[in-house]
Amino acid sequence: MINSETNTEEIKEKEIEKEQEKESQKENEEEKEIQKETENDPNKKKKMPKMTLFRQKAHMNPLSLRQMDFNLSIRPQDMNWNDSYPNMGKGEHIDFADIGCGYGGLLFKLSEMFPDNYSIGLEIRGKVCNYVKEKIDVLRHNEKGKYLNISALQTNAMRTLPHLFVKSQLSKIFFLFPDPEFKKRKIKWRIISQELLAEYAYFMKSGGIIYTITDVYKLHSWMKGHLEEHPLFTELTKEEYQNDPLIKVISTESEEAKRVEKNGGTKFLACFKRK
Amino acid sequence: MIGCNNIVFQKNSPIVALSFGKQLRVLDYSTKKEIKSFEYDNSVSQMAFDQDGNYFAVGLHNKKFFVYDSNFETIHSDALKKGNPGSIIFHPTEKSILITDNVYSYKIPFDKPKEMEIENEKQNKENEKQKKKQKDTNEHKAVLGHTAIITKALMTFDKKFYITCDIARRIRVSNFPEIYDIHVFCLGHIDSVTSMDIHPTSNEQFLTGGGTTDNSIILWNLQNGEIINQYKFSTNTNEQYHKKAVLELSYCPKDPKYFVAILKSVPTPFLFQINSKKEIELVKVINIPDFPQDDEISNVRFDQNSNLWVSFQKTQTIKILKFQNWEENLTELKNYIKTNIEYTFEQEFITKYFKRKERFSRVILSSFIAENNHTPNNSNNERKRRPKKKWNNKQRQKKGRKNNPKN
């Protein structure tokens, strides 16, 4: 039995599908051309990137040697910051550092509060860092003249800090909700320890402040104990806790802080000053 | 046959300590007599003398270390928890040692133990309880920490700065009594920092040597952390000197313009000079006469009288060359040492690998593979594989849908 009718019908359907595919391809090409035109078009606004496309697993081994450790310049004086800060002058330098910045909630608030100071966010995960970079590009395009004093960089902060900063350069360092690492064999992955505090004290000016905040009480007692033992750090007084406007920002602005508020957890603060 | 690994001199006296694997010999080279000889369970890694000549310390590959008196009687014997002792320095004022682990460096005190006077049985039990408590809380606290393996640690002659180098191309200069206060980071090497030496009289410069891809010697300014001058072996016409690590450096104590360097698996040490313009110049390539066959140089050190001591890996002789008359006046230290050491290094290596397979360090393994072209387990690089497991029905139900093809 030859069903010529069905064959012809099938052939017709295939032809129709092919025409539809060609039309859709043309539409896609037209959209791409339109996008290229509107990339640098100042009148049209870009869309913000979606956070769901940039998710990545939270735990990475900071002690393993990766290729991104060897891509930076060896001396901090040779580093070129003009790619990330287009308006940076000759005598200017970075003031604030956010180690473990995540999705960048704190950075966007810092650029509004301190328009004259430069700040940088260090993150070890690649996808999360790309999210922050795309968001900064979109915001710089939509609102002219703003957000020119922040940027993000993908590095391992335990290894590459001497390649980025000079002695006594920074005035503030932030550690917001770091990874607790409960197991005994992972204690050396924690970001605050007696050996690393000597490096943070080397990069900070006298009078600079370290801000730490966590959700977990064990980590809080660990960090506070190590900071008290170190003879170059002293705790802030109660008046300084109340007068500093950044302490409210820390506990409400980043994405982790908002998650903690939803679940109804308590936050523990520990801020210390360098002598 | 194993040769000499380490040569250590005592300041202002003619005493030398030489290590031949598991054995250690202490000599007096002016009178040519042997003072004492030690034997250990495991091979010796580092030794150190005190500045005044009162104490002597030894570290083994067993994680253990010993401290001896001026008469070479044991005062203190202890063991580190993680890793073998790297470099040992005595504290100038207190009675304590600065020992480097793989990644940390500790400050450990040593004192003569007091004698406990026991009267009753109750005091016996209390004393035992106190001893147990002290052991639990006797973990040595680290004074300094890197994130990669530390290769060398030294102190300047001023006792003001404490310098450490590691594999991650980093050199950290920290103030001495307050080690938590860093003075400066010296950055400029491309590969790991393998050797270092300190100027005997001035506090302003020191030398470091780099790894295989770096292949250079750098003169640093200690106060700023900047490079004064750099000498690269890749500029030399001889291709044997390219892409080799700098193993040892040593300054000449009488005339600190001169210093000597050796490269890995190159049979000639090099003599350098520092100009008045502070540049590094190659003065001479020293050819050692009667070089033993199939052998390599292991260590090079300068004397207090500025004689050069050269030791080898497999033969047990040590050659002494005189300053500025290198190839003419040569004496051999052969008859002072009784040679009764016979064991093969490779067998001991293999037994260690099987016993402590989990804690075996990657650095030693990679060097073994580079030299012998095979792992110590099998020569054909065969891997043993486990047979595949067959799941039952009950196990499949626990695991879920993926492993159960019926659902």
Interface residues (C-beta under 8 A of the other chain):
Chain A: L63 L65 D69 I74 R75 M158 R159 P162 H163 K167 S193 Q194 E195 L196 L197 A198 E199 A201 Y202 H230 P231 L232
Chain B: Y104 A142 L144 G145 H146 T147 A168 R169 R170 S174 E178 I179 Y180 D181 I182 V184 F185 L187 G188 H189 I190
